[in-house]
Amino acid sequence: MIHEVDEALRSLLGEAGLPERGVEVVFDAPTRDLAARRTAPTVSVFLYGLREETGRRQAGAVAEYDEDGVVVGHRPAPRWFELGYLVTVWTNRPQDEHRLLAEVLQCLTAVDALPARLLTGSLARLGLTVGLDIAGRDTGLPSVSDVWSALGGELRPSIDLRVLAPLPGGLAPAGPPVTEGLVVRATDTTRESEPGGRRLRYHGAGDPGTDGFAAPRERVLPPGRRTRGRAR
């Protein structure tokens, strides 16, 4: 997901016409090393932190379909993460840096979310909004001043860009689809010697006669019991 956000940001800045003017877009840390290596005006989009938006976490699973509309598996609901980017520009003169930084700022504030046409991979498959925000609130990520201190460089004008993107869960494959209805198979268990089917038998009982099993038969009572209506 992170590399897909990177490529979408690169494409978004590319649509502002920066590459046509010889401006490079990189994701390197804004250090003296970068200043020494660059050979052209450069925009650095440095990922300095990420954190989960736990308030958006959901339970349950989402079905995933193939081109024919058949369920191929289930994924847990996506989890949302906030990515913090430090955007800086590097040229030979401060005036040029301020002009280029203003163009980048104009590009990033022109939209509230990454356009769907720029999304690839899992972000495109999910079809969810990937929001953009120029940070103006504390969300738990390191502050810009702390980032510059950790990088060991001099403080420069920068844009604190936040991207809110979904991370899909792992796919649990589904079983093959059911292609036929319920099938019931019956087997003939009757015997040839009993054309009328199987009959219940009582061990030691004689022929029940024409009344079948409804014929009266003598019942042996336990000791102390009597038949209703008779004396003990």
Phi and psi in degrees as a GROMACS rama.xvg file:
@    title "Ramachandran Plot"
@    xaxis  label "Phi"
@    yaxis  label "Psi"
@TYPE xy
-64.309  -45.0891  ILE-2
-66.8719  -27.7941  HIS-3
-71.3871  -35.9178  GLU-4
-65.847  -41.0689  VAL-5
-55.8442  -49.3566  ASP-6
-66.4095  -34.959  GLU-7
-66.2582  -40.3285  ALA-8
-65.8003  -39.9401  LEU-9
-60.6464  -43.5483  ARG-10
-66.4357  -38.7439  SER-11
-62.757  -44.4047  LEU-12
-69.1534  -31.5314  LEU-13
-65.3512  -33.9433  GLY-14
-69.1912  -16.7565  GLU-15
-80.2995  -0.965999  ALA-16
87.1269  15.1442  GLY-17
-67.0402  -46.2986  LEU-18
-60.6403  -35.2243  PRO-19
-63.9206  -24.1024  GLU-20
-96.9937  10.2798  ARG-21
83.2138  15.6378  GLY-22
-90.3868  127.045  VAL-23
-91.0624  143.849  GLU-24
-113.391  118.423  VAL-25
-126.777  167.337  VAL-26
-119.639  24.9004  PHE-27
-77.6078  158.785  ASP-28
-68.4487  139.598  ALA-29
-77.796  76.9954  PRO-30
-117.639  177.951  THR-31
-62.3496  -29.0753  ARG-32
-57.9212  -45.6306  ASP-33
-63.9827  -41.507  LEU-34
-62.2345  -35.0407  ALA-35
-77.0309  -29.4851  ALA-36
-86.2048  -27.018  ARG-37
-67.7173  147.62  ARG-38
-123.082  2.94932  THR-39
-152.1  165.719  ALA-40
-53.1434  135.092  PRO-41
-132.791  140.415  THR-42
-111.365  120.684  VAL-43
-101.7  124.515  SER-44
-114.042  90.3285  VAL-45
-98.4174  121.511  PHE-46
-79.9012  115.088  LEU-47
-111.11  -7.21154  TYR-48
-176.512  160.255  GLY-49
-151.876  151.881  LEU-50
-150.313  152.57  ARG-51
-84.8774  139.995  GLU-52
-86.5098  86.9341  GLU-53
-65.4009  -23.6525  THR-54
-67.0183  -17.2818  GLY-55
-96.6256  -0.404538  ARG-56
-68.62  135.267  ARG-57
-128.245  155.253  GLN-58
-95.1582  171.15  ALA-59
97.73  179.746  GLY-60
-134.346  156.903  ALA-61
-118.045  131.782  VAL-62
-73.9109  143.233  ALA-63
-117.48  134.934  GLU-64
-114.837  155.259  TYR-65
-93.4787  -170.962  ASP-66
-63.6005  -25.0988  GLU-67
-91.6531  4.81104  ASP-68
80.7533  15.0896  GLY-69
-92.3718  135.265  VAL-70
-67.8752  122.504  VAL-71
-106.444  -10.1895  VAL-72
172.367  -178.196  GLY-73
-132.972  141.682  HIS-74
-120.677  144.372  ARG-75
-61.303  155.927  PRO-76
-55.9219  139.476  ALA-77
-63.0027  150.7  PRO-78
-106.287  142.279  ARG-79
-101.446  137.544  TRP-80
-129.76  142.673  PHE-81
-99.1678  124.298  GLU-82
-105.979  128.544  LEU-83
-102.038  123.356  GLY-84
-116.389  136.391  TYR-85
-101.168  111.603  LEU-86
-101.607  120.744  VAL-87
-131.189  161.729  THR-88
-125.192  151.182  VAL-89
-136.245  115.022  TRP-90
-137.212  -172.099  THR-91
-85.9555  -20.4615  ASN-92
-130.889  143.053  ARG-93
-57.55  -37.8661  PRO-94
-61.6372  -41.4824  GLN-95
-67.5546  -36.2786  ASP-96
-63.9285  -42.2862  GLU-97
-65.3051  -38.5123  HIS-98
-66.5258  -45.1297  ARG-99
-66.9888  -38.6737  LEU-100
-64.1412  -36.2169  LEU-101
-65.1066  -38.8444  ALA-102
-64.8242  -42.0875  GLU-103
-64.1079  -42.6194  VAL-104
-61.88  -41.5964  LEU-105
-61.241  -40.1812  GLN-106
-66.0091  -43.5722  CYS-107
-75.3138  -26.682  LEU-108
-93.0626  -3.40861  THR-109
-74.1585  -19.0031  ALA-110
-131.181  151.931  VAL-111
-95.34  -9.37259  ASP-112
-152.065  156.83  ALA-113
-66.021  127.867  LEU-114
-57.3199  142.114  PRO-115
-60.0709  -30.7978  ALA-116
-67.115  -17.3923  ARG-117
-95.8258  -6.99854  LEU-118
-83.5699  142.456  LEU-119
-132.335  170.583  THR-120
58.8047  -134.697  GLY-121
-66.1308  -32.7895  SER-122
-63.7968  -39.2211  LEU-123
-69.78  -39.5875  ALA-124
-66.0675  -38.6424  ARG-125
-68.3955  -34.5261  LEU-126
69.5803  24.2431  GLY-127
-98.7851  159.448  LEU-128
-76.2585  131.354  THR-129
-106.769  101.895  VAL-130
-79.0658  151.772  GLY-131
-120.054  144.135  LEU-132
-154.017  136.313  ASP-133
-87.634  111.775  ILE-134
-57.6193  129.568  ALA-135
-134.888  12.6085  GLY-136
-140.874  157.545  ARG-137
-86.5409  118.635  ASP-138
-116.327  7.85182  THR-139
102.105  -8.98532  GLY-140
-79.0821  160.27  LEU-141
-59.2372  146.724  PRO-142
-73.3725  160.037  SER-143
-61.5531  -39.767  VAL-144
-63.4809  -37.2759  SER-145
-67.0983  -35.9419  ASP-146
-64.1483  -45.5702  VAL-147
-63.0741  -37.8823  TRP-148
-64.5584  -41.065  SER-149
-67.0517  -32.7284  ALA-150
-75.6972  -17.6971  LEU-151
72.8876  20.5226  GLY-152
-109.791  177.562  GLY-153
-82.3859  144.709  GLU-154
-65.1295  131.227  LEU-155
-127.398  158.161  ARG-156
-59.9126  135.032  PRO-157
-151.951  165.376  SER-158
-114.708  127.36  ILE-159
-93.3063  98.5146  ASP-160
-98.1723  133.347  LEU-161
-117.667  135.007  ARG-162
-122.252  128.952  VAL-163
-106.8  110.628  LEU-164
-129.749  148.916  ALA-165
-87.8439  144.4  PRO-166
-112.486  115.414  LEU-167
-71.3438  150.184  PRO-168
-81.1454  171.035  GLY-169
-70.0247  147.169  GLY-170
-83.7412  126.026  LEU-171
-98.6172  109.863  ALA-172
-59.4843  143.963  PRO-173
-93.8943  157.885  ALA-174
-70.5331  169.904  GLY-175
-62.8485  147.057  PRO-176
-67.0962  151.109  PRO-177
-77.768  122.771  VAL-178
-110.318  -7.29659  THR-179
-139.943  156.881  GLU-180
-75.4237  -171.597  GLY-181
-68.9122  130.435  LEU-182
-113.003  125.782  VAL-183
-112.782  123.534  VAL-184
-111.041  125.39  ARG-185
-110.531  144.195  ALA-186
-121.186  134.442  THR-187
-76.1839  114.927  ASP-188
-106.684  8.43931  THR-189
-73.817  157.733  THR-190
-103.678  149.913  ARG-191
-63.8524  -32.5124  GLU-192
-74.326  -10.63  SER-193
-126.968  80.3321  GLU-194
-62.4295  -22.9018  PRO-195
-86.4572  4.84644  GLY-196
99.6097  -178.534  GLY-197
-75.3347  146.042  ARG-198
-122.831  143.232  ARG-199
-70.6046  143.092  LEU-200
-125.917  144.034  ARG-201
-107.866  126.357  TYR-202
-64.971  129.305  HIS-203
83.4507  -0.617681  GLY-204
-86.9908  148  ALA-205
-89.5225  -165.785  GLY-206
-68.6462  124.955  ASP-207
-71.9259  -10.9528  PRO-208
80.8235  -162.59  GLY-209
-70.158  -21.8072  THR-210
-81.2799  -3.47667  ASP-211
63.915  -142.726  GLY-212
-77.22  -5.71285  PHE-213
-83.7577  -5.77101  ALA-214
-63.8547  142.393  ALA-215
-67.9829  148.175  PRO-216
-145.138  150.631  ARG-217
-71.5289  131.48  GLU-218
-105.872  134.095  ARG-219
-89.7132  118.686  VAL-220
-86.322  150.131  LEU-221
-66.8355  161.309  PRO-222
-58.6011  136.736  PRO-223
87.7492  -6.17185  GLY-224
-100.057  152.944  ARG-225
-135.134  156.109  ARG-226
-74.9241  140.936  THR-227
-56.7381  133.429  ARG-228
89.8043  -2.90127  GLY-229
-113.669  153.383  ARG-230
-73.3461  153.942  ALA-231
